[in-house]
Amino acid sequence: METRCAWANSSDLMREYHDKEWCVPSNNDQYLFEMLVLEGAQAGLSWSIVLKKREAYRQAFHHFDLEYCANLSEIEMENIRMNTEVVKHPLKIKSVKSNALAIMEIQREYGSFAEFLWSYVDGKPLISNWQYDSQIPAETDLSKKVSKDLKKRGFKFVGPVIIYSYLQAIGIVNDHIVSCAYHGNKGDGSIDSAFLMQ
């Protein structure tokens, strides 16, 4: 039986997310947007709740199509809030639109949202060597800096704690504990650079 980070053993859904996505580097802007929305939705809730609602989010926001989300009307956002299984918080729903607009602005400036984000670490994931889940911080200097920069650009629900969780989610930070089969890699002993292109 594979050893995993302790939190991953709480459900099949959490285990699948841990094994296939968490800390896997990505430079796919649509995926990066999806995870930013989901991490923002998590504020005050558990990640397992958000994962259970993930398919509802994909349906409601057209699989996180940036242009679609950037052009949502007030009526459309209210309809999503009232008639879908997404987190009902009105400001979280409105943040999907504002964050889509902010990402599109970054794309115009940097070529891609991924280029912007990965520039903070020179394109290389930060691989931690924690012994226990309890050692993993809630925020870091990096997450504070990214949070501050995103807020300046009009992003919402991007506090330093949310952003640290986000950096883990998209693989910029790899916080699998050292005894986890996925520490520093996908479970096979090496980071696959192709994952940067997913």
C-alpha positions, 0 to 999 in steps of 0.5 A: 500500500502506498504511503500518502500525506495523511489528509489524502486518506479521508475519502476516495475523492481526496485520495484521487486529487492528491495522487493525480493533481496536488502539487503537479506542475501545470501551465494550462491557463484554463486549469490555473483559472479553475483551481483559482476559482475552487481555492477561492470558493474554499475560503471558510469551507473544507476542500472536500466540500469544494471537490464534491462541487467541482463538476457543478462548477465546471457546468456552471462556468462552461469548464472555466472558459475565460471569455465566457466567465469574463462576460457573465452578466449580473443576471447570469451570475445570480442564476448560477447562484440560485440554480446550481450546486456551487458555493452560494456566496455572492461575492465568491461567484462575482469573483469568477468574473473579476478574476477571469478579466484580471487573468485575461489582462495578464495574458495580454501583458505576459503571454499567459497567466502561467508565464506570470505565475511561474516567473516567481520561481524561475519556472521550477517547482519549490520542493519541500522536505516536511516530515509531517503534515503539521509542519506545512505552513499556512502561508509563506513570504512567496504566497504573501508576495503573489497575493499582494501582486494579484490584489493590485491587479484586481483579483478577489479571494486571493489572500496569502493563505488561499494563495499558498494553497493555490501554489500547492494545487498548481505545483509551484510548491510541492508539499508532499511529506517526505514519506509520501510516495508522491514526494517531489514527483508523481510517485515514480521517482522523478518530476515529469516535465511533460506535466508542465505542459498539461 
